Amino acid sequence: MIVGSNAPGFTASAYTNMQVKSISLRDYPEKWIILFFYSGDFSFV
């Protein structure tokens, strides 16, 4: 991907307000989105 290009559509689970919910890029039309994750965040290493 190139910086500034559109991200591909996806759906993912997110933890927010003490609950897990499904989110999609379609939920945020015409908005800038910053997506990041830390793969070891919930690991027991």
N, C-alpha and C positions, 0 to 999 in steps of 0.2 A: 504494500500500500504506500501511497505517497502522502506526505503531510498535506493537509488541507482538502484531501479528496473525501468523498462520501464513504462512510463505513457500510459494509454489507448489512442487510437486515438480519436481526437475530432476536431470540427470546431467551431470557435467563431468569433464574431464581435470585431474589434479592432479600436480604434481611433488613427490615425497616420497621420502626415503631413496634418493636417486640413481636413481629410476625414475619413469616416468609411469604413473599408474593411474587407473581410472575410479572416481569417487566419486558418491554420491547422498545426498540427505537421508534416505532410508530406512535408510542405514547408521548413523544416529545417532538412534534413536528416544528420545523423552522427554528430550532434551538441548537446552540452549541452544546455538545456533550463531551465530557471528559470521562473516559472509561479506564479504570485501572484495577488491578487485582494483585494480590500477593499470595502465591500458591502455597506457601508454607504457613499461612496465617493461623489455621486451625490444626496444624499437625502436632504430633506428640514427640517431636525429635528433641 
